[in-house]
Amino acid sequence: MAQDGKAEKLSGRIEGVVYHNESNDYTVLEIADKDDNLITAVGIIPFAFEGENVVLTGHWAYHKEFGKQFAFDSFEKTLPEEVEGILQYLSSRTVKGVGPVTALKIVNRFGTDTFDIIENHPEWLADIPGITLKKAATISESFREQTGIRGVMMFCRDFMGTGEITKVYKRLGAGAVGIIKANPYILCEEDYGIAFDKADAIAMSLGIAGDDEHRILSGIKYILSYNAHTNGHTCLPTEKLLSATAQILAIPEQRIYEALLRFIEDGELSEYKQDGTAFIMSRQVDDDEDTVARHLHRLANEAVSYRTDDAASLIEKVEVSLGIDFAVLQRKALYCSLENGVMILTGGPGTGKTTVIKALISIYKSLGVKCVLAAPTGRAAKRMSEATGVEAKTVHRMLEMERSPSDGVLFARNEKDPLSEGVVIVDECSMLDLSLTAALLRAIKRGGRLILIGDSDQLPSVGAGNILADLIATGRIGTVRLTEIFRQSKESLIITNAHRINKGERPVLNITNNDFFFVRRERESEITDTIAELIVERLPKTYGRSIRDRIQVISPSRKGAAGVENLNATLQERLNPESKFKREKASHGTVFREGDKVMQIVNDYEIEWERNGARGVGLFNGDIGEIRTIDLKNEKMLVLFDDRLAEYSFDMLDELELAYAITIHKSQGSEYPVIIVPMYSCPPMLMTRNLLYTAVTRARSMVILVGRSDIPARMVENNREILRYTTLTSKIRDYY
């Protein structure tokens, strides 16, 4: 596109929004100038609505296909003041509850006072036939939100996109601009989710000095937060923290160190020395680790310890009632639970962990002690319920999570109002992160017991921390590792291969009449097509069409020929293609279509859902659902997560992604009847033994590996451990 001349200004009214790209706010507008000439204008502008007055600054340009255009690089917007513009603005459905017919009624009644009436006297709207007081309130609320967003947008337009501006407005409200001006770095806090570089750019535009202590503190917190979310670290060695912070702030390490000492002294950050190294962490992480250590010590000291003779009698009785002869290590686990206030049970698939859980429930029931079962995810809780015949809840639901506008996420169950049950049994504990573990321990009553069950050889949690491994490493908590594979499990090649992988042995890939299959494809470009063929044709032909819904593709990486992104694009096209009978919505580079399989990719503690008429809140990173309906008129989408129906407004779609394929990391804690795993060359950190082990152990009935024959062996041989900086193990030892 050729440009000519110096910068010019174009003033007019938006007559139409021809095109808008939600991912980057690139927009094509039709502008009516003062002489009512229609001009095509192109540039970056969020929240552009018909009827708005704009002043665009840019250049005239010539497009080889579309001709003369005005290419703008900055803009100013105001609401229309004349009746025609007001009517056009309201008729464009910018304000919820107002369409062309209602807009005409309102403007005919109130004329140029329309916006003032909507904002300040909405009850007057109810005098118009067809507008109830409730609808009037909805109209006013939507208009005030648009007005508030406009102010934030005008201030932040050069630094953020539409979705980010909306999120900031929802968090900060009408006073957002003043709050940001006072300290732009508040945007980097967890609730806002704005990248540090964007907040930093706003700060620089306001003239905040490069070595301002707000900036230094925010830079340190950003490095800590980034490492928590990306690498799972709860803390960092001081030297690494200083080096990384100096790099992003471009100021000397000494200046940062001087400020760091003050932040520690003022309680903004915490320091803990471990094995001769000083570690820095947020105050919240320090409090959470201390909470975990303190409550573990409390539970260990307060629980009733049953005598060996009494324990033996209880175990013998449950053997008779369940018709089971416990293996040596299973029996040891039951003794350990009766002797200790906190017990860890770990082991791979097929080693009898579920049998121990059933026995524990029976033993404590005979003692008149109530048990409650929980798991970190909904799928894991559902599987626990099916295996034991006893209801299991998510940890969040068990703790009665709620959201406070001022205090963020809260749990109704805590030290002041603990759980009533005397024994808390939590499965899939490798998925527990630090903050959830702290909340869990606060909620266990005096004299209560905690039994943690999980596979310590799986990948650590998606969230920060390495809870299960850290607790075992203390040597202070009763731990039993089940190692014997039971006869019925030995018949499964899934379980056999899982244990071979875990021991550093290559999986058996040449047996074709079991539950573990290998489809060789040496060219990586063929892997995705083969996976699609398996799901669409070959497996349904052998096992019936219904098997499609029982398959989950899990890949080591997002990138590459057989990475999650390419797989999702291919599988959506094959399994749920474009159709005139299915509505769809493009957002942030992804097309969402009715019938698509999707995943929630962040913890959202505010989103509402409905289950059998009952309402609840909260969806979590890794929850998988299906898009049931897309309402283009009202800009919302309904997604069914198992039995929970959740509503998403279109500005929330950055929380979802397609889930025909997901990463192995995201599959943690879930179990699927059939898994298909592409085997292709990835970065070394993603080609590890425990990644392959975690993948294989996600399957209940069938594993299919598709790809290069050398990849499984290379992954088994790469026993690289994932390093996570934490100080929890040392803090627990401090208490014991």
Secondary structure, DSSP 8 states (H G I E B T S, - for coil): -EEEEEEEEEEEEEEEEEEE-TTT-EEEEEEE-TT--EEEEEEE-SS--TT-EEEEEEEEEEETTTEEEEEEEEEEEE---SHHHHHHHHHTT-STT--HHHHHHHHHHHGGGHHHHHHH-GGGGGGSTT--HHHHHHHHHHHHHHHHHHHHHHHHTTT--HHHHHHHHHHHGGGHHHHHHH-GGGGGSTTT---HHHHHHHHHHTT--TT-HHHHHHHHHHHHHHHHHHH--S-EEHHHHHHHHHHHHTS-HHHHHHHHHHHHHHTSEEEEEETTEEEEEEHHHHHHHHHHHHHHHHHHHHS----HHHHHHHHHHHHHHHT----HHHHHHHHHHHH-SEEEEEE-TTSSHHHHHHHHHHHHHHTT--EEEEESSHHHHHHHHHHHSS-EEEHHHHTTEEEETTTEEEES-SSSS--S-SEEEE--GGG--HHHHHHHHHTS-TT-EEEEEE-TTS---SSS--HHHHHHHTS-SEEEEE----HHHHT-HHHHHHHHHHTT--------SSSEEEEE--SGGGHHHHHHHIIIIIHHHHH-GGGGGGEEEEES-SSSTTSHHHHHHHHHHHHS---TTS-EEEETTEEEETT-EEEE-S-EEEEEEEETTEEEEEE-TT-EEEEEEEETTTTEEEEEETTEEEEEEGGGGGGEEE-SEEETGGGTT--EEEEEEEE----GGGS-HHHHHHHHTTEEEEEEEEE-TTHHHHHHH----------HHHHHHHH-
